[in-house]
Amino acid sequence: MSQIILTKDIEIEDLVTHYPLSVKYLSEKGIRCIACGEPIWGTLEEAALEKGFNQEQIEVFVNELKESNLNL
């Protein structure tokens, strides 16, 4: 199995599966990753844009998520 790299283009389903600590972080930012126990559709970037975040903020999310998930 190939490694799933955390980028703004990661599918939410892959994010939740491979980087579970991301769910709490994004929830605190107002970005839901799970609805009714299932991952939402789309990419991290799409979910953030829907909530009004800009590209610079999305890059910050990606970098902070990478740092927080290094110990998994």
PDB file of N, CA, C, O and CB in Angstrom:
ATOM      1  N   MET A   1       0.837  -1.175   0.000  1.00  0.00           N
ATOM      2  CA  MET A   1       0.000   0.000   0.000  1.00  0.00           C
ATOM      3  C   MET A   1       0.884   1.241   0.000  1.00  0.00           C
ATOM      4  O   MET A   1       1.854   1.318   0.754  1.00  0.00           O
ATOM      5  CB  MET A   1      -0.954  -0.004   1.211  1.00  0.00           C
ATOM      6  N   SER A   2       0.550   2.211  -0.845  1.00  0.00           N
ATOM      7  CA  SER A   2       1.355   3.421  -0.905  1.00  0.00           C
ATOM      8  C   SER A   2       0.983   4.361   0.240  1.00  0.00           C
ATOM      9  O   SER A   2      -0.136   4.338   0.752  1.00  0.00           O
ATOM     10  CB  SER A   2       1.173   4.125  -2.263  1.00  0.00           C
ATOM     11  N   GLN A   3       1.936   5.170   0.614  1.00  0.00           N
ATOM     12  CA  GLN A   3       1.727   6.118   1.701  1.00  0.00           C
ATOM     13  C   GLN A   3       0.835   7.257   1.217  1.00  0.00           C
ATOM     14  O   GLN A   3       1.020   7.763   0.110  1.00  0.00           O
ATOM     15  CB  GLN A   3       3.078   6.665   2.226  1.00  0.00           C
ATOM     16  N   ILE A   4      -0.121   7.658   2.030  1.00  0.00           N
ATOM     17  CA  ILE A   4      -0.995   8.781   1.730  1.00  0.00           C
ATOM     18  C   ILE A   4      -0.327  10.032   2.286  1.00  0.00           C
ATOM     19  O   ILE A   4      -0.106  10.135   3.493  1.00  0.00           O
ATOM     20  CB  ILE A   4      -2.435   8.576   2.332  1.00  0.00           C
ATOM     21  N   ILE A   5      -0.010  10.974   1.420  1.00  0.00           N
ATOM     22  CA  ILE A   5       0.673  12.193   1.826  1.00  0.00           C
ATOM     23  C   ILE A   5      -0.358  13.261   2.160  1.00  0.00           C
ATOM     24  O   ILE A   5      -1.321  13.463   1.421  1.00  0.00           O
ATOM     25  CB  ILE A   5       1.634  12.686   0.717  1.00  0.00           C
ATOM     26  N   LEU A   6      -0.146  13.935   3.271  1.00  0.00           N
ATOM     27  CA  LEU A   6      -1.063  14.970   3.713  1.00  0.00           C
ATOM     28  C   LEU A   6      -0.778  16.256   2.944  1.00  0.00           C
ATOM     29  O   LEU A   6       0.242  16.912   3.159  1.00  0.00           O
ATOM     30  CB  LEU A   6      -0.944  15.200   5.240  1.00  0.00           C
ATOM     31  N   THR A   7      -1.691  16.603   2.050  1.00  0.00           N
ATOM     32  CA  THR A   7      -1.650  17.850   1.291  1.00  0.00           C
ATOM     33  C   THR A   7      -3.047  18.439   1.296  1.00  0.00           C
ATOM     34  O   THR A   7      -3.978  17.828   1.819  1.00  0.00           O
ATOM     35  CB  THR A   7      -1.136  17.621  -0.172  1.00  0.00           C
ATOM     36  N   LYS A   8      -3.201  19.620   0.721  1.00  0.00           N
ATOM     37  CA  LYS A   8      -4.531  20.223   0.643  1.00  0.00           C
ATOM     38  C   LYS A   8      -5.450  19.425  -0.270  1.00  0.00           C
ATOM     39  O   LYS A   8      -6.669  19.581  -0.206  1.00  0.00           O
ATOM     40  CB  LYS A   8      -4.433  21.663   0.152  1.00  0.00           C
ATOM     41  N   ASP A   9      -4.887  18.577  -1.112  1.00  0.00           N
ATOM     42  CA  ASP A   9      -5.663  17.771  -2.052  1.00  0.00           C
ATOM     43  C   ASP A   9      -6.051  16.400  -1.503  1.00  0.00           C
ATOM     44  O   ASP A   9      -6.665  15.603  -2.213  1.00  0.00           O
ATOM     45  CB  ASP A   9      -4.885  17.594  -3.321  1.00  0.00           C
ATOM     46  N   ILE A  10      -5.704  16.117  -0.255  1.00  0.00           N
ATOM     47  CA  ILE A  10      -6.053  14.820   0.326  1.00  0.00           C
ATOM     48  C   ILE A  10      -7.574  14.713   0.442  1.00  0.00           C
ATOM     49  O   ILE A  10      -8.245  15.665   0.841  1.00  0.00           O
ATOM     50  CB  ILE A  10      -5.377  14.632   1.722  1.00  0.00           C
ATOM     51  N   GLU A  11      -8.099  13.562   0.093  1.00  0.00           N
ATOM     52  CA  GLU A  11      -9.533  13.314   0.255  1.00  0.00           C
ATOM     53  C   GLU A  11      -9.837  13.201   1.748  1.00  0.00           C
ATOM     54  O   GLU A  11      -9.057  12.624   2.506  1.00  0.00           O
ATOM     55  CB  GLU A  11      -9.979  12.016  -0.511  1.00  0.00           C
ATOM     56  N   ILE A  12     -10.971  13.753   2.159  1.00  0.00           N
ATOM     57  CA  ILE A  12     -11.345  13.726   3.572  1.00  0.00           C
ATOM     58  C   ILE A  12     -11.354  12.297   4.109  1.00  0.00           C
ATOM     59  O   ILE A  12     -10.919  12.055   5.235  1.00  0.00           O
ATOM     60  CB  ILE A  12     -12.721  14.375   3.772  1.00  0.00           C
ATOM     61  N   GLU A  13     -11.843  11.359   3.320  1.00  0.00           N
ATOM     62  CA  GLU A  13     -11.876   9.957   3.758  1.00  0.00           C
ATOM     63  C   GLU A  13     -10.469   9.446   4.072  1.00  0.00           C
ATOM     64  O   GLU A  13     -10.269   8.760   5.074  1.00  0.00           O
ATOM     65  CB  GLU A  13     -12.530   9.072   2.677  1.00  0.00           C
ATOM     66  N   ASP A  14      -9.490   9.779   3.219  1.00  0.00           N
ATOM     67  CA  ASP A  14      -8.103   9.375   3.466  1.00  0.00           C
ATOM     68  C   ASP A  14      -7.535  10.103   4.681  1.00  0.00           C
ATOM     69  O   ASP A  14      -6.797   9.513   5.469  1.00  0.00           O
ATOM     70  CB  ASP A  14      -7.233   9.652   2.229  1.00  0.00           C
ATOM     71  N   LEU A  15      -7.871  11.366   4.831  1.00  0.00           N
ATOM     72  CA  LEU A  15      -7.402  12.150   5.968  1.00  0.00           C
ATOM     73  C   LEU A  15      -7.855  11.515   7.282  1.00  0.00           C
ATOM     74  O   LEU A  15      -7.056  11.332   8.200  1.00  0.00           O
ATOM     75  CB  LEU A  15      -7.911  13.599   5.869  1.00  0.00           C
ATOM     76  N   VAL A  16      -9.139  11.183   7.362  1.00  0.00           N
ATOM     77  CA  VAL A  16      -9.703  10.586   8.573  1.00  0.00           C
ATOM     78  C   VAL A  16      -9.087   9.215   8.850  1.00  0.00           C
ATOM     79  O   VAL A  16      -8.806   8.873   9.999  1.00  0.00           O
ATOM     80  CB  VAL A  16     -11.227  10.462   8.445  1.00  0.00           C
ATOM     81  N   THR A  17      -8.881   8.441   7.800  1.00  0.00           N
ATOM     82  CA  THR A  17      -8.346   7.088   7.949  1.00  0.00           C
ATOM     83  C   THR A  17      -6.874   7.087   8.338  1.00  0.00           C
ATOM     84  O   THR A  17      -6.474   6.364   9.250  1.00  0.00           O
ATOM     85  CB  THR A  17      -8.530   6.314   6.663  1.00  0.00           C
ATOM     86  N   HIS A  18      -6.068   7.889   7.657  1.00  0.00           N
ATOM     87  CA  HIS A  18      -4.613   7.839   7.831  1.00  0.00           C
ATOM     88  C   HIS A  18      -4.065   8.869   8.821  1.00  0.00           C
ATOM     89  O   HIS A  18      -2.951   8.719   9.324  1.00  0.00           O
ATOM     90  CB  HIS A  18      -3.950   8.038   6.506  1.00  0.00           C
ATOM     91  N   TYR A  19      -4.841   9.902   9.097  1.00  0.00           N
ATOM     92  CA  TYR A  19      -4.415  10.959  10.017  1.00  0.00           C
ATOM     93  C   TYR A  19      -5.558  11.281  10.987  1.00  0.00           C
ATOM     94  O   TYR A  19      -6.095  12.388  10.954  1.00  0.00           O
ATOM     95  CB  TYR A  19      -3.981  12.238   9.231  1.00  0.00           C
ATOM     96  N   PRO A  20      -5.933  10.338  11.842  1.00  0.00           N
ATOM     97  CA  PRO A  20      -7.109  10.518  12.704  1.00  0.00           C
ATOM     98  C   PRO A  20      -7.036  11.721  13.646  1.00  0.00           C
ATOM     99  O   PRO A  20      -8.076  12.258  14.027  1.00  0.00           O
ATOM    100  CB  PRO A  20      -7.312   9.288  13.518  1.00  0.00           C
ATOM    101  N   LEU A  21      -5.841  12.152  14.026  1.00  0.00           N
ATOM    102  CA  LEU A  21      -5.729  13.334  14.884  1.00  0.00           C
ATOM    103  C   LEU A  21      -6.207  14.595  14.173  1.00  0.00           C
ATOM    104  O   LEU A  21      -6.502  15.600  14.819  1.00  0.00           O
ATOM    105  CB  LEU A  21      -4.285  13.516  15.345  1.00  0.00           C
ATOM    106  N   SER A  22      -6.285  14.546  12.859  1.00  0.00           N
ATOM    107  CA  SER A  22      -6.714  15.698  12.073  1.00  0.00           C
ATOM    108  C   SER A  22      -8.166  16.061  12.323  1.00  0.00           C
ATOM    109  O   SER A  22      -8.543  17.228  12.208  1.00  0.00           O
ATOM    110  CB  SER A  22      -6.508  15.429  10.607  1.00  0.00           C
ATOM    111  N   VAL A  23      -8.979  15.082  12.662  1.00  0.00           N
ATOM    112  CA  VAL A  23     -10.416  15.319  12.843  1.00  0.00           C
ATOM    113  C   VAL A  23     -10.656  16.361  13.937  1.00  0.00           C
ATOM    114  O   VAL A  23     -11.423  17.304  13.737  1.00  0.00           O
ATOM    115  CB  VAL A  23     -11.144  13.999  13.194  1.00  0.00           C
ATOM    116  N   LYS A  24     -10.011  16.198  15.080  1.00  0.00           N
ATOM    117  CA  LYS A  24     -10.187  17.145  16.189  1.00  0.00           C
ATOM    118  C   LYS A  24      -9.669  18.524  15.803  1.00  0.00           C
ATOM    119  O   LYS A  24     -10.340  19.525  16.053  1.00  0.00           O
ATOM    120  CB  LYS A  24      -9.463  16.642  17.455  1.00  0.00           C
ATOM    121  N   TYR A  25      -8.501  18.590  15.205  1.00  0.00           N
ATOM    122  CA  TYR A  25      -7.908  19.867  14.802  1.00  0.00           C
ATOM    123  C   TYR A  25      -8.850  20.622  13.870  1.00  0.00           C
ATOM    124  O   TYR A  25      -9.140  21.796  14.099  1.00  0.00           O
ATOM    125  CB  TYR A  25      -6.546  19.642  14.114  1.00  0.00           C
ATOM    126  N   LEU A  26      -9.324  19.963  12.832  1.00  0.00           N
ATOM    127  CA  LEU A  26     -10.183  20.636  11.863  1.00  0.00           C
ATOM    128  C   LEU A  26     -11.534  20.988  12.463  1.00  0.00           C
ATOM    129  O   LEU A  26     -12.109  22.024  12.128  1.00  0.00           O
ATOM    130  CB  LEU A  26     -10.374  19.763  10.634  1.00  0.00           C
ATOM    131  N   SER A  27     -12.042  20.150  13.334  1.00  0.00           N
ATOM    132  CA  SER A  27     -13.302  20.443  14.012  1.00  0.00           C
ATOM    133  C   SER A  27     -13.181  21.735  14.820  1.00  0.00           C
ATOM    134  O   SER A  27     -14.109  22.543  14.852  1.00  0.00           O
ATOM    135  CB  SER A  27     -13.710  19.269  14.930  1.00  0.00           C
ATOM    136  N   GLU A  28     -12.044  21.921  15.464  1.00  0.00           N
ATOM    137  CA  GLU A  28     -11.798  23.149  16.226  1.00  0.00           C
ATOM    138  C   GLU A  28     -11.750  24.371  15.317  1.00  0.00           C
ATOM    139  O   GLU A  28     -12.014  25.486  15.769  1.00  0.00           O
ATOM    140  CB  GLU A  28     -10.492  23.033  17.009  1.00  0.00           C
ATOM    141  N   LYS A  29     -11.417  24.179  14.050  1.00  0.00           N
ATOM    142  CA  LYS A  29     -11.385  25.266  13.067  1.00  0.00           C
ATOM    143  C   LYS A  29     -12.746  25.462  12.396  1.00  0.00           C
ATOM    144  O   LYS A  29     -12.916  26.372  11.585  1.00  0.00           O
ATOM    145  CB  LYS A  29     -10.320  24.985  12.006  1.00  0.00           C
ATOM    146  N   GLY A  30     -13.710  24.608  12.738  1.00  0.00           N
ATOM    147  CA  GLY A  30     -15.039  24.714  12.150  1.00  0.00           C
ATOM    148  C   GLY A  30     -15.224  23.920  10.874  1.00  0.00           C
ATOM    149  O   GLY A  30     -16.219  24.088  10.170  1.00  0.00           O
ATOM    150  N   ILE A  31     -14.261  23.048  10.571  1.00  0.00           N
ATOM    151  CA  ILE A  31     -14.332  22.216   9.369  1.00  0.00           C
ATOM    152  C   ILE A  31     -14.691  20.800   9.795  1.00  0.00           C
ATOM    153  O   ILE A  31     -13.905  20.117  10.452  1.00  0.00           O
ATOM    154  CB  ILE A  31     -12.978  22.241   8.570  1.00  0.00           C
ATOM    155  N   ARG A  32     -15.877  20.372   9.416  1.00  0.00           N
ATOM    156  CA  ARG A  32     -16.316  19.023   9.780  1.00  0.00           C
ATOM    157  C   ARG A  32     -15.722  18.005   8.823  1.00  0.00           C
ATOM    158  O   ARG A  32     -15.731  18.191   7.606  1.00  0.00           O
ATOM    159  CB  ARG A  32     -17.855  18.926   9.777  1.00  0.00           C
ATOM    160  N   CYS A  33     -15.210  16.933   9.390  1.00  0.00           N
ATOM    161  CA  CYS A  33     -14.657  15.837   8.588  1.00  0.00           C
ATOM    162  C   CYS A  33     -15.566  14.626   8.611  1.00  0.00           C
ATOM    163  O   CYS A  33     -15.445  13.733   7.774  1.00  0.00           O
ATOM    164  CB  CYS A  33     -13.271  15.451   9.090  1.00  0.00           C
ATOM    165  N   ILE A  34     -16.476  14.597   9.570  1.00  0.00           N
ATOM    166  CA  ILE A  34     -17.333  13.433   9.737  1.00  0.00           C
ATOM    167  C   ILE A  34     -18.772  13.907   9.906  1.00  0.00           C
ATOM    168  O   ILE A  34     -19.050  14.838  10.662  1.00  0.00           O
ATOM    169  CB  ILE A  34     -16.882  12.570  10.954  1.00  0.00           C
ATOM    170  N   ALA A  35     -19.670  13.257   9.195  1.00  0.00           N
ATOM    171  CA  ALA A  35     -21.108  13.502   9.344  1.00  0.00           C
ATOM    172  C   ALA A  35     -21.783  12.150   9.516  1.00  0.00           C
ATOM    173  O   ALA A  35     -21.608  11.253   8.691  1.00  0.00           O
ATOM    174  CB  ALA A  35     -21.701  14.287   8.106  1.00  0.00           C
ATOM    175  N   CYS A  36     -22.534  12.010  10.558  1.00  0.00           N
ATOM    176  CA  CYS A  36     -23.234  10.742  10.843  1.00  0.00           C
ATOM    177  C   CYS A  36     -22.279   9.557  10.902  1.00  0.00           C
ATOM    178  O   CYS A  36     -22.629   8.455  10.480  1.00  0.00           O
ATOM    179  CB  CYS A  36     -24.302  10.480   9.783  1.00  0.00           C
ATOM    180  N   GLY A  37     -21.073   9.779  11.423  1.00  0.00           N
ATOM    181  CA  GLY A  37     -20.119   8.690  11.586  1.00  0.00           C
ATOM    182  C   GLY A  37     -19.328   8.338  10.345  1.00  0.00           C
ATOM    183  O   GLY A  37     -18.482   7.445  10.390  1.00  0.00           O
ATOM    184  N   GLU A  38     -19.582   9.021   9.231  1.00  0.00           N
ATOM    185  CA  GLU A  38     -18.874   8.743   7.983  1.00  0.00           C
ATOM    186  C   GLU A  38     -18.131   9.998   7.525  1.00  0.00           C
ATOM    187  O   GLU A  38     -18.610  11.110   7.746  1.00  0.00           O
ATOM    188  CB  GLU A  38     -19.861   8.259   6.884  1.00  0.00           C
ATOM    189  N   PRO A  39     -16.963   9.833   6.889  1.00  0.00           N
ATOM    190  CA  PRO A  39     -16.242  10.996   6.374  1.00  0.00           C
ATOM    191  C   PRO A  39     -17.084  11.736   5.336  1.00  0.00           C
ATOM    192  O   PRO A  39     -17.841  11.122   4.585  1.00  0.00           O
ATOM    193  CB  PRO A  39     -14.897  10.568   5.761  1.00  0.00           C
ATOM    194  N   ILE A  40     -16.941  13.075   5.304  1.00  0.00           N
ATOM    195  CA  ILE A  40     -17.613  13.837   4.260  1.00  0.00           C
ATOM    196  C   ILE A  40     -16.831  13.682   2.966  1.00  0.00           C
ATOM    197  O   ILE A  40     -15.680  13.247   2.984  1.00  0.00           O
ATOM    198  CB  ILE A  40     -17.748  15.337   4.654  1.00  0.00           C
ATOM    199  N   TRP A  41     -17.443  14.031   1.853  1.00  0.00           N
ATOM    200  CA  TRP A  41     -16.811  13.880   0.543  1.00  0.00           C
ATOM    201  C   TRP A  41     -15.963  15.096   0.211  1.00  0.00           C
ATOM    202  O   TRP A  41     -16.162  16.172   0.775  1.00  0.00           O
ATOM    203  CB  TRP A  41     -17.867  13.662  -0.544  1.00  0.00           C
ATOM    204  N   GLY A  42     -15.029  14.926  -0.693  1.00  0.00           N
ATOM    205  CA  GLY A  42     -14.219  16.035  -1.177  1.00  0.00           C
ATOM    206  C   GLY A  42     -12.842  16.048  -0.553  1.00  0.00           C
ATOM    207  O   GLY A  42     -12.448  15.131   0.169  1.00  0.00           O
ATOM    208  N   THR A  43     -12.128  17.108  -0.851  1.00  0.00           N
ATOM    209  CA  THR A  43     -10.764  17.258  -0.365  1.00  0.00           C
ATOM    210  C   THR A  43     -10.723  18.209   0.819  1.00  0.00           C
ATOM    211  O   THR A  43     -11.691  18.913   1.108  1.00  0.00           O
ATOM    212  CB  THR A  43      -9.847  17.759  -1.482  1.00  0.00           C
ATOM    213  N   LEU A  44      -9.594  18.216   1.492  1.00  0.00           N
ATOM    214  CA  LEU A  44      -9.374  19.154   2.587  1.00  0.00           C
ATOM    215  C   LEU A  44      -9.540  20.581   2.084  1.00  0.00           C
ATOM    216  O   LEU A  44     -10.184  21.402   2.737  1.00  0.00           O
ATOM    217  CB  LEU A  44      -7.975  18.956   3.208  1.00  0.00           C
ATOM    218  N   GLU A  45      -8.968  20.876   0.940  1.00  0.00           N
ATOM    219  CA  GLU A  45      -9.065  22.221   0.372  1.00  0.00           C
ATOM    220  C   GLU A  45     -10.524  22.605   0.119  1.00  0.00           C
ATOM    221  O   GLU A  45     -10.945  23.705   0.477  1.00  0.00           O
ATOM    222  CB  GLU A  45      -8.259  22.310  -0.936  1.00  0.00           C
ATOM    223  N   GLU A  46     -11.290  21.715  -0.490  1.00  0.00           N
ATOM    224  CA  GLU A  46     -12.696  22.002  -0.778  1.00  0.00           C
ATOM    225  C   GLU A  46     -13.485  22.263   0.501  1.00  0.00           C
ATOM    226  O   GLU A  46     -14.295  23.188   0.559  1.00  0.00           O
ATOM    227  CB  GLU A  46     -13.327  20.843  -1.552  1.00  0.00           C
ATOM    228  N   ALA A  47     -13.245  21.446   1.525  1.00  0.00           N
ATOM    229  CA  ALA A  47     -13.956  21.610   2.795  1.00  0.00           C
ATOM    230  C   ALA A  47     -13.604  22.950   3.441  1.00  0.00           C
ATOM    231  O   ALA A  47     -14.475  23.628   3.986  1.00  0.00           O
ATOM    232  CB  ALA A  47     -13.621  20.451   3.756  1.00  0.00           C
ATOM    233  N   ALA A  48     -12.330  23.328   3.380  1.00  0.00           N
ATOM    234  CA  ALA A  48     -11.901  24.597   3.971  1.00  0.00           C
ATOM    235  C   ALA A  48     -12.449  25.788   3.185  1.00  0.00           C
ATOM    236  O   ALA A  48     -12.892  26.771   3.779  1.00  0.00           O
ATOM    237  CB  ALA A  48     -10.370  24.666   4.028  1.00  0.00           C
ATOM    238  N   LEU A  49     -12.421  25.705   1.865  1.00  0.00           N
ATOM    239  CA  LEU A  49     -12.957  26.795   1.045  1.00  0.00           C
ATOM    240  C   LEU A  49     -14.446  26.993   1.297  1.00  0.00           C
ATOM    241  O   LEU A  49     -14.928  28.126   1.331  1.00  0.00           O
ATOM    242  CB  LEU A  49     -12.711  26.517  -0.440  1.00  0.00           C
ATOM    243  N   GLU A  50     -15.173  25.898   1.472  1.00  0.00           N
ATOM    244  CA  GLU A  50     -16.611  25.985   1.767  1.00  0.00           C
ATOM    245  C   GLU A  50     -16.872  26.734   3.069  1.00  0.00           C
ATOM    246  O   GLU A  50     -17.926  27.349   3.233  1.00  0.00           O
ATOM    247  CB  GLU A  50     -17.224  24.582   1.846  1.00  0.00           C
ATOM    248  N   LYS A  51     -15.923  26.687   3.987  1.00  0.00           N
ATOM    249  CA  LYS A  51     -16.067  27.378   5.271  1.00  0.00           C
ATOM    250  C   LYS A  51     -15.472  28.786   5.237  1.00  0.00           C
ATOM    251  O   LYS A  51     -15.437  29.465   6.262  1.00  0.00           O
ATOM    252  CB  LYS A  51     -15.402  26.568   6.376  1.00  0.00           C
ATOM    253  N   GLY A  52     -15.005  29.229   4.065  1.00  0.00           N
ATOM    254  CA  GLY A  52     -14.530  30.597   3.920  1.00  0.00           C
ATOM    255  C   GLY A  52     -13.055  30.823   4.169  1.00  0.00           C
ATOM    256  O   GLY A  52     -12.612  31.968   4.243  1.00  0.00           O
ATOM    257  N   PHE A  53     -12.285  29.754   4.300  1.00  0.00           N
ATOM    258  CA  PHE A  53     -10.848  29.907   4.496  1.00  0.00           C
ATOM    259  C   PHE A  53     -10.166  30.164   3.157  1.00  0.00           C
ATOM    260  O   PHE A  53     -10.617  29.678   2.120  1.00  0.00           O
ATOM    261  CB  PHE A  53     -10.253  28.656   5.177  1.00  0.00           C
ATOM    262  N   ASN A  54      -9.071  30.936   3.186  1.00  0.00           N
ATOM    263  CA  ASN A  54      -8.332  31.220   1.955  1.00  0.00           C
ATOM    264  C   ASN A  54      -7.152  30.253   1.800  1.00  0.00           C
ATOM    265  O   ASN A  54      -6.875  29.441   2.682  1.00  0.00           O
ATOM    266  CB  ASN A  54      -7.830  32.684   1.950  1.00  0.00           C
ATOM    267  N   GLN A  55      -6.470  30.363   0.664  1.00  0.00           N
ATOM    268  CA  GLN A  55      -5.371  29.436   0.361  1.00  0.00           C
ATOM    269  C   GLN A  55      -4.244  29.512   1.385  1.00  0.00           C
ATOM    270  O   GLN A  55      -3.661  28.489   1.745  1.00  0.00           O
ATOM    271  CB  GLN A  55      -4.817  29.724  -1.021  1.00  0.00           C
ATOM    272  N   GLU A  56      -3.938  30.711   1.853  1.00  0.00           N
ATOM    273  CA  GLU A  56      -2.875  30.853   2.852  1.00  0.00           C
ATOM    274  C   GLU A  56      -3.252  30.131   4.146  1.00  0.00           C
ATOM    275  O   GLU A  56      -2.421  29.444   4.740  1.00  0.00           O
ATOM    276  CB  GLU A  56      -2.595  32.345   3.137  1.00  0.00           C
ATOM    277  N   GLN A  57      -4.495  30.285   4.577  1.00  0.00           N
ATOM    278  CA  GLN A  57      -4.954  29.605   5.786  1.00  0.00           C
ATOM    279  C   GLN A  57      -4.945  28.090   5.597  1.00  0.00           C
ATOM    280  O   GLN A  57      -4.619  27.347   6.523  1.00  0.00           O
ATOM    281  CB  GLN A  57      -6.362  30.083   6.166  1.00  0.00           C
ATOM    282  N   ILE A  58      -5.298  27.638   4.413  1.00  0.00           N
ATOM    283  CA  ILE A  58      -5.306  26.202   4.132  1.00  0.00           C
ATOM    284  C   ILE A  58      -3.892  25.639   4.218  1.00  0.00           C
ATOM    285  O   ILE A  58      -3.689  24.548   4.751  1.00  0.00           O
ATOM    286  CB  ILE A  58      -5.911  25.922   2.740  1.00  0.00           C
ATOM    287  N   GLU A  59      -2.920  26.372   3.701  1.00  0.00           N
ATOM    288  CA  GLU A  59      -1.527  25.922   3.791  1.00  0.00           C
ATOM    289  C   GLU A  59      -1.073  25.835   5.250  1.00  0.00           C
ATOM    290  O   GLU A  59      -0.329  24.925   5.617  1.00  0.00           O
ATOM    291  CB  GLU A  59      -0.603  26.875   3.006  1.00  0.00           C
ATOM    292  N   VAL A  60      -1.519  26.781   6.082  1.00  0.00           N
ATOM    293  CA  VAL A  60      -1.202  26.730   7.512  1.00  0.00           C
ATOM    294  C   VAL A  60      -1.804  25.467   8.121  1.00  0.00           C
ATOM    295  O   VAL A  60      -1.145  24.775   8.897  1.00  0.00           O
ATOM    296  CB  VAL A  60      -1.731  27.998   8.247  1.00  0.00           C
ATOM    297  N   PHE A  61      -3.066  25.163   7.768  1.00  0.00           N
ATOM    298  CA  PHE A  61      -3.702  23.942   8.269  1.00  0.00           C
ATOM    299  C   PHE A  61      -2.871  22.722   7.904  1.00  0.00           C
ATOM    300  O   PHE A  61      -2.597  21.874   8.753  1.00  0.00           O
ATOM    301  CB  PHE A  61      -5.128  23.800   7.707  1.00  0.00           C
ATOM    302  N   VAL A  62      -2.472  22.636   6.643  1.00  0.00           N
ATOM    303  CA  VAL A  62      -1.710  21.475   6.172  1.00  0.00           C
ATOM    304  C   VAL A  62      -0.410  21.346   6.963  1.00  0.00           C
ATOM    305  O   VAL A  62      -0.067  20.257   7.425  1.00  0.00           O
ATOM    306  CB  VAL A  62      -1.409  21.592   4.654  1.00  0.00           C
ATOM    307  N   ASN A  63       0.306  22.447   7.118  1.00  0.00           N
ATOM    308  CA  ASN A  63       1.578  22.400   7.847  1.00  0.00           C
ATOM    309  C   ASN A  63       1.379  22.021   9.309  1.00  0.00           C
ATOM    310  O   ASN A  63       2.135  21.213   9.848  1.00  0.00           O
ATOM    311  CB  ASN A  63       2.287  23.745   7.756  1.00  0.00           C
ATOM    312  N   GLU A  64       0.373  22.596   9.952  1.00  0.00           N
ATOM    313  CA  GLU A  64       0.114  22.261  11.353  1.00  0.00           C
ATOM    314  C   GLU A  64      -0.353  20.813  11.499  1.00  0.00           C
ATOM    315  O   GLU A  64       0.006  20.135  12.462  1.00  0.00           O
ATOM    316  CB  GLU A  64      -0.933  23.213  11.943  1.00  0.00           C
ATOM    317  N   LEU A  65      -1.145  20.346  10.552  1.00  0.00           N
ATOM    318  CA  LEU A  65      -1.588  18.950  10.594  1.00  0.00           C
ATOM    319  C   LEU A  65      -0.415  17.998  10.420  1.00  0.00           C
ATOM    320  O   LEU A  65      -0.340  16.973  11.097  1.00  0.00           O
ATOM    321  CB  LEU A  65      -2.640  18.687   9.512  1.00  0.00           C
ATOM    322  N   LYS A  66       0.494  18.327   9.523  1.00  0.00           N
ATOM    323  CA  LYS A  66       1.678  17.483   9.330  1.00  0.00           C
ATOM    324  C   LYS A  66       2.482  17.399  10.622  1.00  0.00           C
ATOM    325  O   LYS A  66       2.913  16.317  11.022  1.00  0.00           O
ATOM    326  CB  LYS A  66       2.560  18.030   8.186  1.00  0.00           C
ATOM    327  N   GLU A  67       2.681  18.540  11.270  1.00  0.00           N
ATOM    328  CA  GLU A  67       3.444  18.563  12.518  1.00  0.00           C
ATOM    329  C   GLU A  67       2.753  17.760  13.613  1.00  0.00           C
ATOM    330  O   GLU A  67       3.409  17.016  14.341  1.00  0.00           O
ATOM    331  CB  GLU A  67       3.653  19.999  12.984  1.00  0.00           C
ATOM    332  N   SER A  68       1.444  17.903  13.736  1.00  0.00           N
ATOM    333  CA  SER A  68       0.723  17.231  14.819  1.00  0.00           C
ATOM    334  C   SER A  68       0.562  15.737  14.583  1.00  0.00           C
ATOM    335  O   SER A  68       0.325  14.985  15.528  1.00  0.00           O
ATOM    336  CB  SER A  68      -0.635  17.857  14.998  1.00  0.00           C
ATOM    337  N   ASN A  69       0.687  15.299  13.343  1.00  0.00           N
ATOM    338  CA  ASN A  69       0.486  13.887  13.025  1.00  0.00           C
ATOM    339  C   ASN A  69       1.789  13.116  12.834  1.00  0.00           C
ATOM    340  O   ASN A  69       1.753  11.946  12.453  1.00  0.00           O
ATOM    341  CB  ASN A  69      -0.348  13.766  11.785  1.00  0.00           C
ATOM    342  N   LEU A  70       2.925  13.736  13.086  1.00  0.00           N
ATOM    343  CA  LEU A  70       4.210  13.069  12.873  1.00  0.00           C
ATOM    344  C   LEU A  70       4.402  11.859  13.769  1.00  0.00           C
ATOM    345  O   LEU A  70       5.098  10.916  13.390  1.00  0.00           O
ATOM    346  CB  LEU A  70       5.334  14.040  13.099  1.00  0.00           C
ATOM    347  N   ASN A  71       3.808  11.868  14.930  1.00  0.00           N
ATOM    348  CA  ASN A  71       4.047  10.791  15.892  1.00  0.00           C
ATOM    349  C   ASN A  71       3.066   9.639  15.782  1.00  0.00           C
ATOM    350  O   ASN A  71       3.011   8.795  16.676  1.00  0.00           O
ATOM    351  CB  ASN A  71       3.998  11.336  17.274  1.00  0.00           C
ATOM    352  N   LEU A  72       2.294   9.583  14.714  1.00  0.00           N
ATOM    353  CA  LEU A  72       1.336   8.479  14.547  1.00  0.00           C
ATOM    354  C   LEU A  72       2.038   7.223  14.107  1.00  0.00           C
ATOM    355  O   LEU A  72       1.395   6.191  13.915  1.00  0.00           O
ATOM    356  CB  LEU A  72       0.251   8.846  13.536  1.00  0.00           C
TER     357      LEU A  72
END
